[in-house]
């Protein structure tokens, strides 16, 4: 059976070092345009990370898709 996917939403996650304990703190920015280019999301992530006093650890993007059977 064939399936099709439809992008529903996308989130930007900026992980910064936790100065007081091990691990990271995650800053989540929800509801990005699903069709936003990865380079644009990365550029925004680095710009937002530069505004923080903590050290950037990683920039992640999560995407949610609807999966439907094609009849």
N, C-alpha and C positions, 0 to 999 in steps of 0.2 A: 504494500500500500504506500502510495506517495504522500508526502506531507509538505506543507508550506509553512513558513514562519513569517510573522508580522512583528516588527519591533514595537514594543509598548512604551518603555521608559528606559532611562539610563541615569546612573548616579556617578558622581565623582567622589573618590575617597582619597583624602590626603592623610598619610600616616606620618606622624612626627614623633621624635624620641620623647619618652617620658623621663624627665630629669630626676624625678623622685623615686622611681622604681624601675624594674626591668620591664621590657616590652614597649609598646607604642601606644599613642593616643590617636584615635581616628577622628578626623573631621569629615563629615558627610555633607555633600551638597547634592540634593535630590532634584529630580525632574529636569535633567538636561534634555535637550532635543535628541531623540534617538539617532537622528541622521547627522549629528555633529561630527565633524572629522576628528580622528584621534589626535592629530597634531594640535588642533584648536583646544581640545580638552586638556592636553598636556600643557600647553602654553598658559591656560587659565590656572591650572593646578600649580605650576611653578610661580606664577605671579601671586597667588594667594599664599603659598608657602613662604615667599619672601616677606610677607607682612607679619609673620609670626616670629616670636622670639625663640621658639624651639627649633631644633635641627630637623630638616626634612629627611624622612626615611624612605618613603615610596609614594608614588602616585598610582592609584588604581582606578579602573572604570568597571562598573558592573552594568550589564544590560539584561533586560527582561524581554522575552519574546513569547508570543502566543504561538503554539504549534497546533495546526489543524490538519486533519486528513483531507486529501484532495480526492474528490469523487469523480 
